[in-house]
């Protein structure tokens, strides 16, 4: 028997290469290409449709050599008090200080405001990250909210039928309400715990909904993002996503198999 010839490496679209390298989502990569900021083997590429062979050609963005590494997906429990950004001009703590060394270039998939806590997903799969955040895919996010005051039938109906906000009606799904153990600052009665699912991911959407219902938020945590659960993670902890979890995310937004060139 003769040894089989090594399989030739597959050429992939340049914007996918840049996405896999953690430079930008494919849509953002298209802008970089059109602006003439990307070169392949020393030649500037300014038109879409170019293909490159990973490991055999040299790609640079603004003169810096970039190459795709293995796809990484990380789940992090963001504690309250951390910003969901790479760096802060005022020196405040950011979620990137919670990541293990070498993963600082991952994208964060969505945000939580500084006072909120819970699940944040990170990846270098730029195209899947972009789609997960796009309103078209209506990716469910589940939250647990501790509020002051009692959430009764009236508030429950408003949550399910839709609450009018300045940027449109916000509707919650799978709403569950229970009394909290703590005391409300507004009176002697207890507060409430509201678990709800939203699909649009608008800025500070949960807090604005509760403000419209006149229910001050005491604590807000994201429990899940799409098929990914916070699970047993504690504040500041992280874990790698399983292959099954990554597959579920990619199927949800149609980015296909990891090695496909979609």
HELIX and SHEET records of a PDB file:
HELIX    1   1 UNK A   14  UNK A   20  1                                   7    
HELIX    2   2 UNK A   26  UNK A   34  1                                   9    
HELIX    3   3 UNK A   95  UNK A   98  5                                   4    
HELIX    4   4 UNK A  126  UNK A  133  1                                   8    
HELIX    5   5 UNK A  135  UNK A  137  5                                   3    
HELIX    6   6 UNK A  153  UNK A  161  1                                   9    
HELIX    7   7 UNK A  205  UNK A  212  1                                   8    
HELIX    8   8 UNK A  243  UNK A  253  1                                  11    
SHEET    1   A 2 UNK A  11  UNK A  13  0                                        
SHEET    2   A 2 UNK A  51  UNK A  53 -1                                        
SHEET    1   B 4 UNK A  43  UNK A  45  0                                        
SHEET    2   B 4 UNK A  38  UNK A  40 -1                                        
SHEET    3   B 4 UNK A  59  UNK A  61 -1                                        
SHEET    4   B 4 UNK A  64  UNK A  66 -1                                        
SHEET    1   C 4 UNK A 107  UNK A 109  0                                        
SHEET    2   C 4 UNK A 117  UNK A 123 -1                                        
SHEET    3   C 4 UNK A  73  UNK A  78 -1                                        
SHEET    4   C 4 UNK A 238  UNK A 240 -1                                        
SHEET    1   D 6 UNK A 107  UNK A 109  0                                        
SHEET    2   D 6 UNK A 117  UNK A 123 -1                                        
SHEET    3   D 6 UNK A 217  UNK A 225  1                                        
SHEET    4   D 6 UNK A 141  UNK A 147 -1                                        
SHEET    5   D 6 UNK A 190  UNK A 198 -1                                        
SHEET    6   D 6 UNK A 173  UNK A 183 -1                                        
SHEET    1   E 4 UNK A 107  UNK A 109  0                                        
SHEET    2   E 4 UNK A 117  UNK A 123 -1                                        
SHEET    3   E 4 UNK A 217  UNK A 225  1                                        
SHEET    4   E 4 UNK A 228  UNK A 229 -1                                        
SHEET    1   F 2 UNK A 163  UNK A 165  0                                        
SHEET    2   F 2 UNK A 168  UNK A 170 -1                                        
END                                                                             
